[in-house]
Amino acid sequence: MTNMLDFLNNVQGIQHIQQQINITCIEDLLSKQTQIDSQYYRLLSSYLQDAQIKIVYSKCKSNYDQEEIVIQEND
């Protein structure tokens, strides 16, 4: 029983690390202002192709004059 709990805790830890890596990669991609907008979309779409959501880069400015990330559900 303890081994199974340890295994599940390790899996959850790995998933958390993977989520953090995904967030870091997305932030890194979005911070590169020299890229063309369509390149952002292709990179993000291919990186997250197995995800349940699709993250789309948006040049729209928020109320705080920051660029926004639009998240859509995959069909």
Backbone as XML, in Angstrom:
<?xml version="1.0"?>
<chain id="A" units="angstrom">
  <residue number="1" name="MET">
    <atom name="N" x="0.821" y="-1.192" z="0.000"/>
    <atom name="CA" x="0.000" y="0.000" z="0.000"/>
    <atom name="C" x="0.869" y="1.261" z="0.000"/>
  </residue>
  <residue number="2" name="THR">
    <atom name="N" x="1.899" y="1.271" z="0.793"/>
    <atom name="CA" x="2.790" y="2.429" z="0.847"/>
    <atom name="C" x="3.470" y="2.652" z="-0.495"/>
  </residue>
  <residue number="3" name="ASN">
    <atom name="N" x="3.858" y="1.573" z="-1.148"/>
    <atom name="CA" x="4.505" y="1.705" z="-2.454"/>
    <atom name="C" x="3.574" y="2.347" z="-3.470"/>
  </residue>
  <residue number="4" name="MET">
    <atom name="N" x="2.298" y="1.971" z="-3.448"/>
    <atom name="CA" x="1.332" y="2.556" z="-4.379"/>
    <atom name="C" x="1.153" y="4.047" z="-4.091"/>
  </residue>
  <residue number="5" name="LEU">
    <atom name="N" x="1.073" y="4.423" z="-2.824"/>
    <atom name="CA" x="0.941" y="5.842" z="-2.470"/>
    <atom name="C" x="2.173" y="6.633" z="-2.892"/>
  </residue>
  <residue number="6" name="ASP">
    <atom name="N" x="3.341" y="6.053" z="-2.676"/>
    <atom name="CA" x="4.579" y="6.706" z="-3.117"/>
    <atom name="C" x="4.579" y="6.894" z="-4.623"/>
  </residue>
  <residue number="7" name="PHE">
    <atom name="N" x="4.148" y="5.867" z="-5.333"/>
    <atom name="CA" x="4.093" y="5.930" z="-6.793"/>
    <atom name="C" x="3.159" y="7.047" z="-7.243"/>
  </residue>
  <residue number="8" name="LEU">
    <atom name="N" x="1.954" y="7.103" z="-6.646"/>
    <atom name="CA" x="0.986" y="8.131" z="-7.026"/>
    <atom name="C" x="1.503" y="9.527" z="-6.701"/>
  </residue>
  <residue number="9" name="ASN">
    <atom name="N" x="2.149" y="9.678" z="-5.565"/>
    <atom name="CA" x="2.731" y="10.977" z="-5.211"/>
    <atom name="C" x="3.808" y="11.385" z="-6.203"/>
  </residue>
  <residue number="10" name="ASN">
    <atom name="N" x="4.623" y="10.431" z="-6.627"/>
    <atom name="CA" x="5.660" y="10.719" z="-7.621"/>
    <atom name="C" x="5.045" y="11.123" z="-8.951"/>
  </residue>
  <residue number="11" name="VAL">
    <atom name="N" x="3.984" y="10.430" z="-9.359"/>
    <atom name="CA" x="3.307" y="10.765" z="-10.615"/>
    <atom name="C" x="2.741" y="12.174" z="-10.533"/>
  </residue>
  <residue number="12" name="GLN">
    <atom name="N" x="2.093" y="12.504" z="-9.419"/>
    <atom name="CA" x="1.543" y="13.849" z="-9.257"/>
    <atom name="C" x="2.649" y="14.895" z="-9.270"/>
  </residue>
  <residue number="13" name="GLY">
    <atom name="N" x="3.771" y="14.592" z="-8.647"/>
    <atom name="CA" x="4.904" y="15.513" z="-8.656"/>
    <atom name="C" x="5.440" y="15.733" z="-10.052"/>
  </residue>
  <residue number="14" name="ILE">
    <atom name="N" x="5.534" y="14.653" z="-10.820"/>
    <atom name="CA" x="6.012" y="14.752" z="-12.206"/>
    <atom name="C" x="5.044" y="15.575" z="-13.035"/>
  </residue>
  <residue number="15" name="GLN">
    <atom name="N" x="3.732" y="15.354" z="-12.848"/>
    <atom name="CA" x="2.741" y="16.125" z="-13.596"/>
    <atom name="C" x="2.837" y="17.604" z="-13.255"/>
  </residue>
  <residue number="16" name="HIS">
    <atom name="N" x="3.052" y="17.915" z="-11.976"/>
    <atom name="CA" x="3.185" y="19.314" z="-11.565"/>
    <atom name="C" x="4.412" y="19.948" z="-12.214"/>
  </residue>
  <residue number="17" name="ILE">
    <atom name="N" x="5.521" y="19.226" z="-12.222"/>
    <atom name="CA" x="6.741" y="19.727" z="-12.860"/>
    <atom name="C" x="6.506" y="19.939" z="-14.349"/>
  </residue>
  <residue number="18" name="GLN">
    <atom name="N" x="5.804" y="18.988" z="-14.986"/>
    <atom name="CA" x="5.526" y="19.108" z="-16.416"/>
    <atom name="C" x="4.663" y="20.335" z="-16.686"/>
  </residue>
  <residue number="19" name="GLN">
    <atom name="N" x="3.671" y="20.593" z="-15.832"/>
    <atom name="CA" x="2.836" y="21.777" z="-16.003"/>
    <atom name="C" x="3.671" y="23.044" z="-15.873"/>
  </residue>
  <residue number="20" name="GLN">
    <atom name="N" x="4.579" y="23.064" z="-14.917"/>
    <atom name="CA" x="5.448" y="24.223" z="-14.737"/>
    <atom name="C" x="6.331" y="24.424" z="-15.963"/>
  </residue>
  <residue number="21" name="ILE">
    <atom name="N" x="6.847" y="23.332" z="-16.531"/>
    <atom name="CA" x="7.674" y="23.423" z="-17.736"/>
    <atom name="C" x="6.848" y="23.969" z="-18.887"/>
  </residue>
  <residue number="22" name="ASN">
    <atom name="N" x="5.603" y="23.481" z="-19.052"/>
    <atom name="CA" x="4.732" y="23.969" z="-20.119"/>
    <atom name="C" x="4.492" y="25.464" z="-19.977"/>
  </residue>
  <residue number="23" name="ILE">
    <atom name="N" x="4.225" y="25.907" z="-18.751"/>
    <atom name="CA" x="3.989" y="27.331" z="-18.518"/>
    <atom name="C" x="5.237" y="28.139" z="-18.849"/>
  </residue>
  <residue number="24" name="THR">
    <atom name="N" x="6.391" y="27.649" z="-18.443"/>
    <atom name="CA" x="7.646" y="28.344" z="-18.723"/>
    <atom name="C" x="7.896" y="28.429" z="-20.217"/>
  </residue>
  <residue number="25" name="CYS">
    <atom name="N" x="7.665" y="27.338" z="-20.935"/>
    <atom name="CA" x="7.872" y="27.339" z="-22.385"/>
    <atom name="C" x="6.929" y="28.317" z="-23.067"/>
  </residue>
  <residue number="26" name="ILE">
    <atom name="N" x="5.679" y="28.352" z="-22.623"/>
    <atom name="CA" x="4.707" y="29.272" z="-23.214"/>
    <atom name="C" x="5.131" y="30.712" z="-22.960"/>
  </residue>
  <residue number="27" name="GLU">
    <atom name="N" x="5.510" y="31.019" z="-21.725"/>
    <atom name="CA" x="5.950" y="32.381" z="-21.411"/>
    <atom name="C" x="7.178" y="32.758" z="-22.226"/>
  </residue>
  <residue number="28" name="ASP">
    <atom name="N" x="8.078" y="31.811" z="-22.424"/>
    <atom name="CA" x="9.280" y="32.067" z="-23.208"/>
    <atom name="C" x="8.921" y="32.370" z="-24.656"/>
  </residue>
  <residue number="29" name="LEU">
    <atom name="N" x="8.008" y="31.588" z="-25.220"/>
    <atom name="CA" x="7.593" y="31.823" z="-26.602"/>
    <atom name="C" x="6.924" y="33.180" z="-26.752"/>
  </residue>
  <residue number="30" name="LEU">
    <atom name="N" x="6.066" y="33.517" z="-25.808"/>
    <atom name="CA" x="5.325" y="34.770" z="-25.909"/>
    <atom name="C" x="6.201" y="35.989" z="-25.666"/>
  </residue>
  <residue number="31" name="SER">
    <atom name="N" x="7.334" y="35.815" z="-25.024"/>
    <atom name="CA" x="8.199" y="36.956" z="-24.729"/>
    <atom name="C" x="9.110" y="37.326" z="-25.897"/>
  </residue>
  <residue number="32" name="LYS">
    <atom name="N" x="9.160" y="36.494" z="-26.912"/>
    <atom name="CA" x="10.042" y="36.761" z="-28.052"/>
    <atom name="C" x="9.302" y="37.624" z="-29.078"/>
  </residue>
  <residue number="33" name="GLN">
    <atom name="N" x="9.444" y="38.921" z="-28.941"/>
    <atom name="CA" x="8.690" y="39.862" z="-29.765"/>
    <atom name="C" x="9.144" y="39.884" z="-31.223"/>
  </residue>
  <residue number="34" name="THR">
    <atom name="N" x="10.294" y="39.311" z="-31.536"/>
    <atom name="CA" x="10.794" y="39.358" z="-32.906"/>
    <atom name="C" x="10.131" y="38.323" z="-33.803"/>
  </residue>
  <residue number="35" name="GLN">
    <atom name="N" x="9.379" y="37.401" z="-33.212"/>
    <atom name="CA" x="8.730" y="36.355" z="-34.004"/>
    <atom name="C" x="7.480" y="36.904" z="-34.693"/>
  </residue>
  <residue number="36" name="ILE">
    <atom name="N" x="7.100" y="36.266" z="-35.783"/>
    <atom name="CA" x="5.865" y="36.613" z="-36.485"/>
    <atom name="C" x="4.701" y="35.957" z="-35.756"/>
  </residue>
  <residue number="37" name="ASP">
    <atom name="N" x="3.541" y="36.610" z="-35.721"/>
    <atom name="CA" x="2.389" y="36.102" z="-34.972"/>
    <atom name="C" x="2.010" y="34.682" z="-35.363"/>
  </residue>
  <residue number="38" name="SER">
    <atom name="N" x="2.011" y="34.369" z="-36.646"/>
    <atom name="CA" x="1.621" y="33.027" z="-37.081"/>
    <atom name="C" x="2.589" y="31.970" z="-36.561"/>
  </residue>
  <residue number="39" name="GLN">
    <atom name="N" x="3.843" y="32.349" z="-36.352"/>
    <atom name="CA" x="4.813" y="31.404" z="-35.800"/>
    <atom name="C" x="4.477" y="31.078" z="-34.348"/>
  </residue>
  <residue number="40" name="TYR">
    <atom name="N" x="4.027" y="32.066" z="-33.589"/>
    <atom name="CA" x="3.600" y="31.802" z="-32.215"/>
    <atom name="C" x="2.483" y="30.765" z="-32.212"/>
  </residue>
  <residue number="41" name="TYR">
    <atom name="N" x="1.504" y="31.004" z="-33.074"/>
    <atom name="CA" x="0.338" y="30.119" z="-33.100"/>
    <atom name="C" x="0.745" y="28.695" z="-33.447"/>
  </residue>
  <residue number="42" name="ARG">
    <atom name="N" x="1.599" y="28.539" z="-34.465"/>
    <atom name="CA" x="2.033" y="27.192" z="-34.876"/>
    <atom name="C" x="2.818" y="26.508" z="-33.769"/>
  </residue>
  <residue number="43" name="LEU">
    <atom name="N" x="3.724" y="27.234" z="-33.130"/>
    <atom name="CA" x="4.521" y="26.641" z="-32.058"/>
    <atom name="C" x="3.653" y="26.224" z="-30.881"/>
  </residue>
  <residue number="44" name="LEU">
    <atom name="N" x="2.754" y="27.085" z="-30.464"/>
    <atom name="CA" x="1.909" y="26.768" z="-29.321"/>
    <atom name="C" x="0.949" y="25.637" z="-29.644"/>
  </residue>
  <residue number="45" name="SER">
    <atom name="N" x="0.401" y="25.639" z="-30.852"/>
    <atom name="CA" x="-0.530" y="24.581" z="-31.235"/>
    <atom name="C" x="0.163" y="23.233" z="-31.294"/>
  </residue>
  <residue number="46" name="SER">
    <atom name="N" x="1.361" y="23.186" z="-31.864"/>
    <atom name="CA" x="2.059" y="21.907" z="-31.976"/>
    <atom name="C" x="2.559" y="21.436" z="-30.617"/>
  </residue>
  <residue number="47" name="TYR">
    <atom name="N" x="2.963" y="22.360" z="-29.761"/>
    <atom name="CA" x="3.473" y="21.996" z="-28.443"/>
    <atom name="C" x="2.369" y="21.411" z="-27.569"/>
  </residue>
  <residue number="48" name="LEU">
    <atom name="N" x="1.149" y="21.892" z="-27.746"/>
    <atom name="CA" x="0.031" y="21.475" z="-26.908"/>
    <atom name="C" x="-0.991" y="20.647" z="-27.684"/>
  </residue>
  <residue number="49" name="GLN">
    <atom name="N" x="-0.549" y="19.944" z="-28.718"/>
    <atom name="CA" x="-1.505" y="19.259" z="-29.579"/>
    <atom name="C" x="-2.290" y="18.161" z="-28.871"/>
  </residue>
  <residue number="50" name="ASP">
    <atom name="N" x="-1.748" y="17.590" z="-27.794"/>
    <atom name="CA" x="-2.453" y="16.544" z="-27.067"/>
    <atom name="C" x="-3.261" y="17.095" z="-25.895"/>
  </residue>
  <residue number="51" name="ALA">
    <atom name="N" x="-3.247" y="18.382" z="-25.702"/>
    <atom name="CA" x="-3.944" y="18.975" z="-24.563"/>
    <atom name="C" x="-5.434" y="19.102" z="-24.846"/>
  </residue>
  <residue number="52" name="GLN">
    <atom name="N" x="-6.197" y="19.285" z="-23.806"/>
    <atom name="CA" x="-7.636" y="19.472" z="-23.940"/>
    <atom name="C" x="-7.987" y="20.913" z="-24.298"/>
  </residue>
  <residue number="53" name="ILE">
    <atom name="N" x="-7.033" y="21.805" z="-24.148"/>
    <atom name="CA" x="-7.262" y="23.200" z="-24.497"/>
    <atom name="C" x="-6.227" y="23.642" z="-25.518"/>
  </residue>
  <residue number="54" name="LYS">
    <atom name="N" x="-6.541" y="24.706" z="-26.209"/>
    <atom name="CA" x="-5.618" y="25.282" z="-27.185"/>
    <atom name="C" x="-5.340" y="26.713" z="-26.734"/>
  </residue>
  <residue number="55" name="ILE">
    <atom name="N" x="-4.081" y="27.079" z="-26.671"/>
    <atom name="CA" x="-3.712" y="28.431" z="-26.268"/>
    <atom name="C" x="-3.350" y="29.216" z="-27.521"/>
  </residue>
  <residue number="56" name="VAL">
    <atom name="N" x="-4.024" y="30.321" z="-27.707"/>
    <atom name="CA" x="-3.855" y="31.137" z="-28.906"/>
    <atom name="C" x="-3.274" y="32.481" z="-28.492"/>
  </residue>
  <residue number="57" name="TYR">
    <atom name="N" x="-2.211" y="32.880" z="-29.160"/>
    <atom name="CA" x="-1.569" y="34.162" z="-28.856"/>
    <atom name="C" x="-2.432" y="35.300" z="-29.390"/>
  </residue>
  <residue number="58" name="SER">
    <atom name="N" x="-2.592" y="36.328" z="-28.603"/>
    <atom name="CA" x="-3.407" y="37.469" z="-29.003"/>
    <atom name="C" x="-2.612" y="38.758" z="-28.827"/>
  </residue>
  <residue number="59" name="LYS">
    <atom name="N" x="-2.670" y="39.630" z="-29.817"/>
    <atom name="CA" x="-1.988" y="40.922" z="-29.731"/>
    <atom name="C" x="-2.854" y="41.969" z="-29.033"/>
  </residue>
  <residue number="60" name="CYS">
    <atom name="N" x="-4.080" y="41.595" z="-28.643"/>
    <atom name="CA" x="-4.963" y="42.537" z="-27.964"/>
    <atom name="C" x="-4.339" y="42.992" z="-26.655"/>
  </residue>
  <residue number="61" name="LYS">
    <atom name="N" x="-4.584" y="44.227" z="-26.324"/>
    <atom name="CA" x="-4.069" y="44.768" z="-25.069"/>
    <atom name="C" x="-5.171" y="44.696" z="-24.010"/>
  </residue>
  <residue number="62" name="SER">
    <atom name="N" x="-4.790" y="44.349" z="-22.801"/>
    <atom name="CA" x="-5.738" y="44.319" z="-21.694"/>
    <atom name="C" x="-5.872" y="45.723" z="-21.111"/>
  </residue>
  <residue number="63" name="ASN">
    <atom name="N" x="-6.685" y="45.845" z="-20.080"/>
    <atom name="CA" x="-6.858" y="47.137" z="-19.409"/>
    <atom name="C" x="-5.560" y="47.640" z="-18.805"/>
  </residue>
  <residue number="64" name="TYR">
    <atom name="N" x="-4.656" y="46.732" z="-18.521"/>
    <atom name="CA" x="-3.376" y="47.095" z="-17.910"/>
    <atom name="C" x="-2.275" y="47.255" z="-18.953"/>
  </residue>
  <residue number="65" name="ASP">
    <atom name="N" x="-2.669" y="47.349" z="-20.238"/>
    <atom name="CA" x="-1.736" y="47.523" z="-21.350"/>
    <atom name="C" x="-0.740" y="46.364" z="-21.438"/>
  </residue>
  <residue number="66" name="GLN">
    <atom name="N" x="-1.226" y="45.156" z="-21.167"/>
    <atom name="CA" x="-0.406" y="43.962" z="-21.301"/>
    <atom name="C" x="-1.040" y="43.063" z="-22.350"/>
  </residue>
  <residue number="67" name="GLU">
    <atom name="N" x="-0.197" y="42.315" z="-23.046"/>
    <atom name="CA" x="-0.724" y="41.386" z="-24.031"/>
    <atom name="C" x="-1.413" y="40.234" z="-23.329"/>
  </residue>
  <residue number="68" name="GLU">
    <atom name="N" x="-2.482" y="39.744" z="-23.930"/>
    <atom name="CA" x="-3.272" y="38.685" z="-23.326"/>
    <atom name="C" x="-3.046" y="37.362" z="-24.036"/>
  </residue>
  <residue number="69" name="ILE">
    <atom name="N" x="-3.312" y="36.285" z="-23.320"/>
    <atom name="CA" x="-3.309" y="34.946" z="-23.905"/>
    <atom name="C" x="-4.753" y="34.469" z="-23.920"/>
  </residue>
  <residue number="70" name="VAL">
    <atom name="N" x="-5.235" y="34.038" z="-25.073"/>
    <atom name="CA" x="-6.598" y="33.551" z="-25.211"/>
    <atom name="C" x="-6.566" y="32.034" z="-25.170"/>
  </residue>
  <residue number="71" name="ILE">
    <atom name="N" x="-7.406" y="31.445" z="-24.331"/>
    <atom name="CA" x="-7.463" y="29.991" z="-24.204"/>
    <atom name="C" x="-8.796" y="29.507" z="-24.744"/>
  </residue>
  <residue number="72" name="GLN">
    <atom name="N" x="-8.760" y="28.535" z="-25.654"/>
    <atom name="CA" x="-9.963" y="27.972" z="-26.244"/>
    <atom name="C" x="-9.981" y="26.470" z="-26.022"/>
  </residue>
  <residue number="73" name="GLU">
    <atom name="N" x="-11.184" y="25.904" z="-25.891"/>
    <atom name="CA" x="-11.299" y="24.456" z="-25.800"/>
    <atom name="C" x="-11.135" y="23.856" z="-27.183"/>
  </residue>
  <residue number="74" name="ASN">
    <atom name="N" x="-10.457" y="22.705" z="-27.255"/>
    <atom name="CA" x="-10.353" y="21.991" z="-28.522"/>
    <atom name="C" x="-11.698" y="21.388" z="-28.875"/>
  </residue>
  <residue number="75" name="ASP">
    <atom name="N" x="-12.003" y="21.347" z="-30.166"/>
    <atom name="CA" x="-13.264" y="20.728" z="-30.626"/>
    <atom name="C" x="-13.157" y="19.229" z="-30.666"/>
  </residue>
</chain>
